[in-house]
Amino acid sequence: MRRLLLCALGLLLAAAPCGAAAADTLPPLAATPPAIAINSLYNGMDLTVAGKVPAGSQVVVRLAGEPTTFHMKEKGKVFGILWMNREKVAFSDAPKVFLEAASEGVAPETAARYGVPGLAERIKAETSDPDKAALVAEFLKFQQAEKLYRDSAGQVTLAPEADGQTPFSAVLHVPSRLSPGTYSVEALAIKDGAVVARGQTAIAASFVGAPAFLADMAFGHATLYGVLASVIAILGGLVISRIFQGSKSGAH
């Protein structure tokens, strides 16, 4: 019986490497700036990510927003003539933003697997339309056109190897249409098309200054915000009308 138990234990230990195929953990990543401030002048920015990967590895760096559900409408021809909104479609488990950059040595098919095309297997289309894969593909194209999903959204530079590790630096071009929230920054060490190690950190984006004041008014003091918006609209209309009246009288 003891011999049988030892044999069984030996089999379990032999099988452990196969079951423990999970990627190793990279040293901590450094993101600069450590937080994104969305102020009145915000028009996108560059986010720098630095870290180290095992020697001989290539690198893929990704920034992803929190998974959410996008509610959209599917367009189609009615009576074969008019293009109209036919039905609602919900795309679930879709990140708000998804940016990917890879070092030059990453093969295109590998970069595609971990970039925007790889999201097609993750995002689900909730609709009665049987061709859900086509709808997800169109959704990805739409998000790319909006610059919210981007492959090659920056560049990754590898430094000379030292002590069995390769330092890297990545610059991701963060879009101007960024909503407040927590974003995941992930680095993947790639060898032979597979992930051998990965590291992750989080970065927060938040409104500051005037955008923060307006957001607080809109969500925390909705009635007052509506009154102020109406007053501003009325005053703006009066100013514009006076300008046009002045320009007409000057023309005579």
C-alpha positions in Angstrom: 0.0 0.0 0.0 2.8 2.4 0.9 4.5 1.6 -2.4 1.2 2.4 -4.2 0.9 5.7 -2.4 4.5 6.7 -3.3 3.8 5.8 -7.0 0.7 7.9 -7.0 2.6 10.8 -5.4 5.3 10.4 -8.0 2.6 10.6 -10.8 1.1 13.7 -9.3 4.5 15.4 -9.1 5.3 14.4 -12.7 2.0 15.9 -13.8 2.4 19.1 -11.9 4.5 20.9 -14.6 1.8 20.2 -17.1 -1.0 21.6 -14.9 1.2 24.5 -13.8 1.7 25.9 -17.3 0.6 29.3 -16.0 2.9 32.1 -17.0 5.4 33.4 -14.5 5.0 36.8 -12.9 7.1 39.7 -14.1 8.8 42.2 -11.8 6.5 45.2 -10.9 5.6 47.5 -13.8 6.1 51.2 -13.7 3.5 53.5 -15.4 4.2 57.2 -16.1 2.2 59.2 -15.2 0.8 57.0 -12.4 -2.7 58.5 -12.9 -4.5 60.2 -15.8 -6.0 63.6 -15.1 -8.9 64.5 -17.5 -9.0 68.3 -17.3 -10.5 70.9 -19.7 -7.4 70.8 -21.9 -7.1 67.0 -22.1 -6.8 65.7 -25.6 -5.2 62.3 -25.2 -1.8 61.6 -23.8 1.2 59.2 -24.0 1.4 56.6 -21.2 4.9 55.1 -20.6 5.2 51.6 -19.2 8.6 50.2 -18.1 9.6 46.8 -16.8 11.7 43.7 -17.3 11.1 40.4 -19.1 13.1 37.1 -19.2 16.1 37.4 -21.6 15.2 36.4 -25.2 11.5 37.4 -24.8 9.5 39.7 -27.0 7.0 42.0 -25.4 3.3 42.9 -25.8 1.9 45.7 -23.7 -1.9 46.3 -23.4 -4.1 48.8 -21.7 -7.7 47.7 -21.1 -10.7 49.4 -19.6 -13.2 47.7 -17.3 -15.5 45.2 -19.1 -18.9 46.6 -19.8 -21.9 46.1 -22.0 -22.4 48.3 -25.0 -26.0 48.8 -26.2 -26.3 49.5 -29.9 -28.8 49.2 -32.7 -28.4 47.0 -35.8 -29.1 48.7 -39.1 -30.7 46.9 -42.0 -32.9 47.3 -45.0 -36.7 47.4 -44.4 -38.7 46.1 -47.4 -35.4 45.9 -49.2 -35.4 49.7 -49.7 -34.9 51.8 -46.6 -32.0 51.5 -44.1 -33.3 51.7 -40.6 -32.6 50.6 -37.1 -33.9 47.1 -36.9 -33.2 45.8 -33.4 -31.1 46.4 -30.3 -27.8 44.5 -29.9 -25.9 44.2 -26.6 -22.2 43.5 -26.7 -21.2 42.2 -23.3 -17.8 41.7 -21.7 -16.3 44.4 -23.9 -13.6 46.6 -22.5 -14.3 50.4 -22.6 -10.8 50.9 -24.1 -8.3 48.4 -25.5 -4.8 49.5 -26.7 -2.0 47.2 -27.7 1.6 47.7 -28.7 4.2 45.0 -29.4 8.0 44.9 -29.9 9.3 44.4 -33.4 10.1 40.8 -33.0 6.5 39.7 -32.2 5.0 37.8 -35.2 1.9 39.4 -36.7 -0.2 36.4 -36.0 0.9 36.4 -32.4 0.3 40.1 -32.0 -3.2 39.6 -33.5 -4.0 36.9 -31.0 -3.3 39.2 -28.1 -4.5 42.4 -29.7 -7.9 43.6 -30.9 -8.7 40.6 -33.1 -8.4 38.4 -30.1 -11.3 40.2 -28.5 -13.7 38.5 -31.0 -13.6 35.3 -28.9 -14.3 37.2 -25.7 -17.1 39.6 -26.6 -20.6 38.2 -26.8 -23.4 39.6 -29.0 -26.8 39.3 -27.4 -29.3 39.4 -30.3 -31.7 37.3 -32.2 -29.5 37.6 -35.3 -27.9 34.2 -36.0 -24.7 35.7 -37.4 -23.3 37.0 -34.1 -19.7 36.6 -35.2 -20.3 39.2 -38.0 -21.9 41.6 -35.6 -18.9 41.3 -33.2 -16.5 42.0 -36.1 -18.5 45.1 -37.0 -18.4 46.2 -33.4 -14.6 45.9 -33.3 -14.4 47.9 -36.5 -16.6 50.6 -35.0 -14.5 50.8 -31.8 -11.3 51.0 -33.9 -12.8 53.9 -36.0 -13.6 55.7 -32.7 -9.9 55.0 -31.7 -11.1 53.3 -28.6 -9.6 49.9 -29.7 -6.2 50.0 -31.4 -3.5 47.6 -32.4 -0.1 49.2 -32.8 -1.2 51.9 -30.4 2.4 52.8 -29.6 5.8 51.2 -29.6 7.8 48.9 -27.4 11.6 49.3 -27.1 13.9 46.6 -25.8 17.1 47.4 -24.0 20.3 45.2 -23.9 20.0 42.1 -21.8 21.5 42.1 -18.3 21.4 39.4 -15.5 19.1 37.2 -17.5 16.5 39.9 -18.1 15.6 42.4 -20.8 14.4 45.8 -19.8 11.7 47.3 -21.9 9.9 50.6 -22.3 6.5 51.0 -24.0 4.7 54.2 -25.0 0.9 53.8 -25.5 -1.1 56.6 -27.1 -4.2 57.0 -24.9 -7.2 58.4 -26.8 -8.9 61.7 -26.1 -12.3 59.9 -25.6 -11.4 58.5 -22.2 -13.9 58.1 -19.4 -13.1 58.1 -15.7 -12.4 54.7 -14.3 -9.7 52.1 -13.5 -7.6 50.8 -16.4 -5.5 47.6 -16.4 -1.9 47.9 -17.8 -0.5 44.4 -18.7 2.8 43.3 -20.1 3.3 39.9 -21.7 6.6 38.2 -22.3 6.4 36.2 -25.5 8.6 33.3 -26.6 7.8 31.0 -29.5 4.3 32.5 -29.8 3.4 31.7 -26.2 3.2 33.8 -23.0 5.9 32.8 -20.6 5.5 35.6 -18.1 3.1 38.4 -17.4 2.8 41.4 -15.2 0.0 43.8 -14.4 -0.7 47.1 -12.8 -3.6 49.5 -12.6 -3.9 53.2 -13.5 -6.9 55.4 -12.6 -8.3 58.1 -14.8 -10.4 60.9 -13.2 -11.9 64.2 -13.9 -10.2 67.2 -12.4 -10.9 71.0 -12.5 -13.9 72.1 -14.5 -14.9 68.6 -15.8 -14.9 67.4 -12.2 -17.2 70.3 -11.1 -19.6 69.7 -14.0 -19.7 66.0 -13.4 -20.4 66.5 -9.7 -23.2 69.0 -10.6 -24.8 66.7 -13.2 -24.8 63.6 -10.9 -25.0 65.1 -7.5 -27.1 68.2 -8.0 -29.2 67.4 -11.1 -31.9 70.0 -10.5 -29.4 72.9 -10.0 -27.3 71.6 -13.0 -30.4 71.7 -15.2 -31.3 75.3 -14.1 -27.7 76.5 -14.7 -27.6 74.8 -18.1 -30.8 76.5 -19.1 -29.6 79.9 -17.9 -26.3 79.5 -19.8 -28.2 78.5 -22.9 -30.5 81.5 -22.7 -27.6 83.9 -22.1 -25.6 82.4 -25.0 -28.6 82.8 -27.3 -29.0 86.5 -26.3 -25.3 87.2 -26.9 -25.3 85.5 -30.3 -28.5 87.4 -31.3 -26.9 90.7 -30.3 -23.8 89.9 -32.3 -25.8 89.2 -35.4 -27.9 92.3 -34.9 -24.7 94.4 -34.6 -23.2 92.8 -37.7 -26.4 93.6 -39.7 -26.5 97.2 -38.6 -22.8 97.6 -39.4 -23.4 96.2 -42.9 -25.7 99.1 -43.7 
